[in-house]
Amino acid sequence: MQIALRIRQVIPTVLLLAVGTLAGILAACGGGGYGGSSGGGTTSACGTQYGGTCPAPTITLVSPGTTVNRSVTLSASASAAAGLTVTRVEFLVDGTSLGTATAAPYSVSWDTTTVGDGQHMVTATVTDSMNQTTTTPALSVTVDNNPAFSVTLKPSEIFPAPTSSATGTASLKVKLANGAASGKVTVSGVTATAVTINDAFAGNTGASLITLTANAGTAGEWDVPAGATLTAEQITALLQGELYVLVTSAANPGGEIRGQITPPNVTVVFATLAGAHEVPAVTTTASGAAAVTVDTNADTVTVHLHDTGIADATGAGLYTAASGATGPKLAAFAQDNANPAHWSVELAKIAATDVSNFKANMWYVNVLTTADPAGEVRGQIDASATPPPPPPPPAPTLTQLTTTVFQVCGACHTGGGTSLPFSMNLTPGHIYASIVNVHSVEEPNLLRVKPKDPANSYVVQKLEGAPTIVGVRMPFGGPYLSQAQINQLEAWINAGALNN
């Protein structure tokens, strides 16, 4: 009797434990008990009825920026329903898997040089422990690893500005993957003794990085020499707006005209300082000039200020307020030990609201003195005074290239043979079919022309004499095409390599 009683006491306990375990399993997998919510069942974190489905995982893709280059990080935040876990987050570019992260923070590195310049669609997919997935909306990102720059050169960008009526323009291009630089500078109204690309922010001076060569056939034209390159550090400086073009002359060996090289994310504004701009106005013979560089991608500001006629300066800085008003200091400037009239701050972090104030013309620079502790000379930063960069020239048509880039090609590439050069037909009317989306014979992994991707178009590599090409540079034996002609071909390819 005692044994039987103990058995009866154990069995209900085991059953209760089993039922409790089953209920826990159901709750984790979406079950809400033995009845739906309308039937009085228990509500769990994953569902409202027995056998219900857990909510899908959630994911948010963090934008790497509207325009990217070189290596960037793609990241996302993801979460799963209660009782479940995130098992992986996969990142995709144009539908092709880039990589997978299995633990937070969920991120992968994207080498953008593996794709062509232009628009690409980035997505991320999260998978939870029930193998449920959620994919983010596609995020449009523009890759620009071969940026082109249009630069206007003028005397006013030199401190102090020389008396000169000279003008100049520069058309430059840099391949960020290897730093290869190309392009030209055209000057007018000055007999240049040298044209260089230098390293310094606007308002400051720096060392020469590349020396251009005078074009013997075109007066006033100076060309970036073949093989000119920038280091990785110099490329970073370029994208921060830190490089400039300088033209020197016998009359102005320190510089006659200058132009800062600015990517789309960088704005440079010049300001004149005077006592009349102070609030209230100050009567003084002192003056000054400042160059302000704003990077809206990195949210940084760089200022180089030069005062004239001030011997008792106590400080200088960047402030926030509209013209005619005063406001708080945004950044203090350091005084140059070698030149006390030179004040600066470089790559100071600012907030998004500060950038908005800059665009609303609510910044000013101020130099404080013993006599005028609130400021002796001031200059308002007028962002609206800086015109947008000129639009790039329209891409040439294939018909136009027939009489320029491809003019000499048809002599050898006739299409009348079974091997190169005669097997390729580059005579008028046959060029498009011979090169666009056609694999190279010498480099089968490359297309002769890959639309919207001149860097990976083998024809461009052959014309430029890239070190990785098979055989020799084209045209065979020279004379080779000028960089300006190659730039025309690249512009046509970037525009889609149309049969026009």
C-alpha positions in Angstrom: 0.0 0.0 0.0 2.8 2.5 0.8 4.5 1.7 -2.5 1.3 2.1 -4.5 0.6 5.4 -2.8 4.1 6.7 -3.7 3.6 5.8 -7.3 0.4 7.7 -7.5 2.1 10.8 -5.9 5.0 10.7 -8.4 3.0 10.3 -11.6 1.0 13.5 -11.4 4.2 15.5 -10.6 6.0 14.1 -13.7 3.0 14.9 -15.8 2.9 18.5 -14.5 6.6 18.9 -15.2 6.1 17.6 -18.8 3.1 19.9 -19.4 5.1 22.8 -18.1 8.0 22.0 -20.4 5.7 21.7 -23.4 4.1 25.0 -22.6 7.5 26.6 -22.5 8.5 25.2 -25.9 5.2 26.3 -27.4 5.7 29.8 -26.0 9.2 30.1 -27.6 7.9 28.8 -30.9 4.8 31.0 -31.2 2.2 29.0 -29.3 0.0 30.9 -26.9 -1.3 27.9 -24.9 -4.0 25.6 -25.9 -6.4 28.2 -27.2 -6.3 31.3 -29.4 -6.6 34.8 -28.0 -10.3 34.8 -28.7 -10.6 31.5 -26.7 -8.9 32.8 -23.6 -5.5 31.3 -24.4 -2.2 32.7 -23.0 -0.4 35.3 -25.1 3.3 34.7 -25.7 6.1 36.9 -27.0 5.9 35.1 -30.4 2.3 34.7 -31.1 -1.3 34.8 -30.0 -2.4 31.2 -30.5 -1.0 27.6 -30.4 1.2 27.0 -33.5 1.4 30.7 -34.3 4.4 32.2 -36.2 7.0 34.3 -34.5 7.3 37.8 -35.8 10.0 38.2 -38.5 13.3 39.7 -37.5 13.9 43.4 -38.0 16.9 45.1 -39.7 18.0 48.6 -40.5 20.8 49.3 -43.0 23.0 52.3 -42.1 23.8 54.5 -45.1 27.5 54.7 -45.9 26.9 58.0 -47.7 25.4 58.9 -51.0 28.8 58.8 -52.7 31.5 56.4 -51.7 35.0 55.4 -52.9 37.8 52.9 -52.1 37.0 50.8 -49.0 33.9 51.6 -47.0 32.1 49.8 -44.1 28.5 48.6 -44.6 26.7 48.1 -41.3 23.2 47.3 -40.0 21.3 47.0 -36.8 19.2 43.8 -36.4 17.1 42.1 -33.8 14.9 39.0 -33.4 11.7 38.3 -31.5 11.8 37.4 -27.8 13.1 33.9 -27.4 14.8 33.9 -30.8 18.3 35.1 -31.9 19.8 36.7 -34.9 22.0 34.1 -36.6 23.5 36.1 -39.4 23.2 39.3 -41.5 24.2 39.2 -45.1 25.1 42.3 -47.1 24.5 42.4 -50.9 25.6 44.8 -53.6 23.4 44.7 -56.8 22.1 41.3 -55.5 25.5 39.8 -55.1 26.6 38.7 -51.7 29.4 40.8 -50.3 29.8 39.0 -47.0 28.1 37.8 -43.8 28.3 38.9 -40.2 27.2 36.5 -37.4 27.6 38.8 -34.4 26.9 42.4 -33.5 28.0 44.9 -34.6 26.9 43.6 -38.0 29.2 45.0 -40.6 31.4 44.1 -43.5 34.1 45.9 -45.5 33.2 46.8 -49.2 36.1 47.4 -51.6 34.2 49.6 -54.1 37.0 49.4 -56.6 35.7 45.9 -57.5 32.7 47.5 -59.2 32.3 50.2 -61.8 31.7 53.8 -61.1 28.0 54.8 -61.0 24.9 53.8 -59.1 24.7 50.6 -57.1 22.0 49.1 -54.9 22.9 47.9 -51.4 20.7 45.6 -49.3 21.1 43.6 -46.1 19.2 40.4 -45.1 18.8 39.2 -41.5 18.1 35.6 -40.6 16.9 34.4 -37.1 17.1 31.1 -35.3 13.8 30.0 -36.9 15.3 30.6 -40.3 13.0 33.6 -40.9 14.5 36.4 -43.0 13.9 40.1 -43.6 15.6 42.2 -46.3 16.0 45.9 -46.1 14.8 48.2 -48.9 17.5 48.8 -51.5 19.8 51.8 -50.7 21.2 53.6 -53.7 24.9 54.4 -53.5 27.0 56.1 -56.1 30.6 54.8 -56.4 33.1 57.3 -57.7 36.6 55.9 -57.7 37.7 58.0 -60.7 36.7 61.5 -59.8 37.1 64.4 -62.2 37.8 67.9 -61.0 37.2 71.3 -62.7 39.2 74.0 -61.0 39.2 77.8 -61.6 42.5 79.6 -60.9 42.6 83.2 -59.8 44.9 85.7 -58.0 42.5 86.2 -55.1 43.2 82.7 -53.7 46.8 83.7 -52.9 47.5 85.5 -49.6 48.5 88.3 -50.1 46.9 88.4 -53.6 49.2 89.7 -56.3 48.1 92.4 -58.8 47.4 90.3 -61.9 44.7 89.8 -64.5 45.8 86.3 -65.2 43.2 83.5 -65.3 43.4 79.7 -65.6 41.4 76.5 -65.5 42.3 72.9 -64.6 40.7 69.6 -65.7 42.1 66.9 -63.5 41.3 63.2 -62.9 42.5 60.8 -60.2 42.1 57.0 -60.1 41.7 56.4 -56.4 42.6 52.7 -56.7 46.2 53.5 -57.6 46.6 57.3 -57.3 47.2 57.8 -61.0 46.7 61.4 -61.9 46.0 62.9 -65.3 44.7 66.1 -66.8 45.8 69.6 -67.8 45.9 73.2 -66.8 45.3 76.1 -69.2 46.5 79.6 -68.3 45.9 83.0 -69.9 47.4 86.4 -69.4 50.6 85.1 -67.8 53.8 83.6 -68.9 54.0 80.7 -66.4 57.4 79.5 -65.2 55.9 76.5 -63.4 52.6 74.8 -62.8 52.3 72.5 -59.8 49.8 70.5 -57.7 50.5 71.3 -54.0 49.4 70.0 -50.6 47.7 72.6 -48.3 44.2 73.8 -47.4 43.0 77.1 -48.9 44.7 80.0 -47.2 47.8 78.1 -46.5 50.8 77.0 -48.6 52.4 73.5 -48.9 54.9 71.4 -50.8 54.6 70.6 -54.5 53.4 67.0 -55.2 53.3 67.0 -59.0 55.0 69.3 -61.5 53.2 69.7 -64.8 55.0 70.0 -68.2 54.4 72.7 -70.8 52.7 71.4 -73.9 54.9 72.3 -76.8 52.0 72.2 -79.3 49.5 74.3 -77.4 50.4 77.7 -75.9 49.3 78.1 -72.3 48.6 74.4 -71.7 50.4 72.4 -69.1 49.9 68.7 -68.8 50.1 66.2 -65.9 53.0 64.0 -66.9 52.4 60.3 -67.7 53.0 58.2 -64.6 52.2 60.9 -62.1 50.6 59.4 -58.9 49.4 60.4 -55.5 50.1 58.4 -52.4 47.2 57.0 -50.3 47.8 59.8 -47.8 47.7 62.4 -50.6 44.5 60.9 -52.0 42.9 61.4 -48.5 44.1 65.0 -48.6 42.6 65.4 -52.0 39.2 64.2 -50.9 39.3 66.6 -47.9 39.9 69.6 -50.2 43.6 69.9 -49.2 45.3 70.0 -52.6 45.6 73.0 -54.9 46.9 74.0 -58.3 49.5 76.8 -58.4 50.9 78.8 -61.3 54.0 80.8 -60.8 55.7 83.5 -62.9 58.9 85.6 -63.0 56.9 88.5 -61.6 55.2 86.4 -58.9 57.5 83.4 -58.0 55.4 82.7 -55.0 52.3 82.3 -57.1 50.3 84.4 -59.6 47.1 82.4 -59.7 45.8 79.5 -57.6 42.8 77.2 -57.5 41.8 74.8 -54.7 40.8 71.3 -55.9 37.4 70.6 -54.3 35.3 67.4 -54.4 31.5 67.8 -54.3 31.5 67.4 -50.5 33.9 70.3 -49.9 33.1 74.0 -50.1 35.7 76.8 -49.9 34.7 80.3 -49.0 36.9 83.4 -48.8 36.1 86.3 -46.6 37.6 89.8 -46.1 38.0 91.1 -42.5 37.5 94.8 -41.6 36.6 96.9 -38.5 33.4 98.1 -40.2 32.0 94.6 -40.0 32.3 94.5 -36.2 29.2 95.0 -34.0 29.4 97.8 -33.1 31.8 98.9 -35.9 35.4 99.6 -35.0 37.5 102.4 -36.6 40.9 100.7 -37.5 43.3 100.5 -40.4 43.8 96.8 -39.7 42.4 94.2 -42.1 42.5 90.5 -42.9 41.5 87.7 -45.1 40.3 84.2 -44.4 39.7 80.9 -46.3 37.1 78.6 -44.8 36.9 74.9 -45.9 33.8 72.9 -45.0 33.5 69.1 -45.5 29.9 68.2 -45.3 30.6 64.5 -45.5 32.9 64.5 -42.5 31.3 67.5 -40.7 34.7 69.3 -40.3 35.8 72.9 -40.8 39.3 74.3 -41.6 40.1 78.0 -41.5 43.3 79.8 -42.3 43.2 83.5 -41.5 45.8 86.2 -42.2 45.5 89.6 -40.5 47.3 92.8 -41.5 48.2 95.8 -39.3 47.6 94.1 -36.0 50.3 94.0 -33.4 48.4 93.2 -30.2 46.1 90.3 -31.2 45.0 88.3 -28.3 43.0 85.6 -30.2 41.0 84.7 -33.2 38.2 82.3 -33.9 35.1 81.2 -35.8 31.7 82.3 -34.4 28.0 81.7 -35.1 25.8 84.7 -35.9 24.3 86.5 -38.8 25.7 89.7 -40.2 25.1 92.5 -37.8 24.8 90.3 -34.7 27.2 88.5 -32.4 27.2 84.9 -31.2 29.1 82.1 -29.5 32.5 80.8 -30.5 32.4 77.7 -32.7 36.2 77.1 -33.0 39.3 78.8 -31.6 42.3 79.4 -33.9 45.9 78.7 -33.1 48.5 81.4 -33.8 51.4 80.5 -36.1 54.7 80.7 -34.1 56.7 81.6 -37.2 54.1 84.1 -38.5 52.0 85.8 -35.8 49.6 87.2 -38.4 48.6 83.7 -39.4 45.8 81.9 -37.4 44.3 78.5 -38.2 42.3 75.5 -37.2 42.2 72.3 -39.3 39.6 69.5 -39.6 37.7 70.7 -36.4 34.6 68.6 -35.9 31.3 70.4 -36.1 27.7 69.4 -35.7 25.0 69.1 -38.4 23.4 72.2 -37.0 26.7 74.1 -37.5 26.7 73.0 -41.2 23.2 74.3 -41.5 24.3 77.6 -40.0 27.1 77.8 -42.4 24.8 77.3 -45.4 22.5 80.0 -43.9 25.5 82.5 -43.8 25.5 82.5 -40.0 29.3 82.2 -39.5 31.9 84.9 -39.1 35.6 85.0 -38.2 36.9 87.5 -35.7 40.3 88.8 -34.5 40.5 90.0 -30.9 43.0 92.6 -29.7 44.0 94.3 -26.5 42.3 97.5 -27.6 39.2 95.8 -28.9 38.7 92.6 -26.8 35.3 91.9 -28.6 37.0 92.0 -31.9 38.9 94.5 -34.1 38.3 93.0 -37.5 35.6 90.7 -38.6 34.5 88.9 -41.8 31.2 87.3 -42.5 31.3 83.9 -44.2 29.0 84.1 -47.2 28.4 80.5 -48.4 26.0 81.7 -51.0 28.8 83.7 -52.7 30.4 80.4 -53.8 28.9 79.3 -57.2 28.3 75.6 -57.7 31.0 73.8 -59.8 30.4 74.0 -63.5 28.6 70.9 -65.0 30.9 68.5 -66.8 31.0 68.9 -70.6 28.7 66.5 -72.4 30.2 63.1 -73.3 31.4 62.8 -76.9 29.5 60.5 -79.3 31.0 57.4 -80.9 30.7 59.3 -84.2 32.9 62.1 -82.9 35.5 59.6 -81.5 35.7 58.0 -84.9 37.5 61.1 -86.1 39.6 61.6 -83.0 40.5 58.7 -80.7 39.9 55.9 -83.3 41.2 57.9 -86.2 44.5 56.0 -86.5 43.2 52.6 -85.2 41.5 51.5 -88.4 44.8 51.4 -90.3 45.9 48.2 -88.5 42.6 47.0 -87.0 40.9 46.3 -90.3 38.9 43.2 -89.5 40.4 41.4 -92.5 42.5 38.8 -90.6 42.3 35.9 -88.2 44.6 37.3 -85.5 45.4 40.6 -83.9 45.7 43.3 -85.0 43.7 42.5 -88.2 41.0 40.4 -86.5 39.7 43.5 -84.7 37.7 45.9 -87.0 38.0 49.5 -85.8 37.1 51.1 -89.1 34.1 53.5 -89.1 30.8 51.7 -88.8 32.4 48.6 -87.2 33.9 50.0 -84.0 30.9 49.5 -81.6 30.4 45.8 -82.5 34.1 45.2 -82.1 34.7 46.6 -78.7 31.6 47.1 -76.6 30.9 44.2 -74.3 33.4 42.1 -76.3 36.0 40.1 -74.4 39.6 40.9 -75.1 41.7 38.3 -76.8 44.8 39.1 -74.8 42.9 39.4 -71.5 39.7 37.2 -71.8 38.6 38.2 -68.2 38.3 41.9 -69.4 35.9 43.5 -71.8 37.4 45.7 -74.5 34.9 48.3 -73.4 32.8 47.8 -70.3 30.0 50.4 -70.3 30.2 52.9 -67.4 33.5 51.4 -66.2 36.5 52.8 -68.1 39.0 51.7 -65.5 38.2 48.1 -66.3 37.9 48.6 -70.0 40.9 46.9 -71.7 41.0 49.4 -74.6 41.6 52.2 -72.1 44.3 50.3 -70.4 46.0 49.6 -73.7 45.9 53.3 -74.7 47.2 54.4 -71.3 50.0 51.8 -71.3 48.9 50.3 -68.0 51.7 48.2 -66.4 49.3 45.2 -66.3 48.5 45.0 -70.1 49.6 42.1 -72.3 51.8 43.2 -75.2 52.6 46.8 -75.9 50.9 50.1 -75.6 48.6 51.3 -78.4 48.8 52.8 -81.0 51.7 50.4 -81.8 55.0 52.3 -81.8 53.3 55.6 -81.1 52.7 58.5 -81.2 50.4 57.8 -78.3 47.1 59.5 -77.7 47.1 62.6 -75.4 45.5 62.3 -72.0 42.8 64.7 -73.2 41.9 62.3 -76.0 41.9 59.3 -73.6 39.6 61.4 -71.2 37.2 61.8 -74.1 37.0 58.0 -74.6 36.5 57.5 -70.9 33.7 60.1 -70.9 32.0 58.2 -73.6 32.3 54.9 -71.7 31.1 56.5 -68.5 28.0 57.7 -70.3 27.2 54.1 -71.2 29.3 53.5 -74.3 26.3 54.3 -76.6 26.3 53.4 -80.3 25.8 57.1 -81.2 
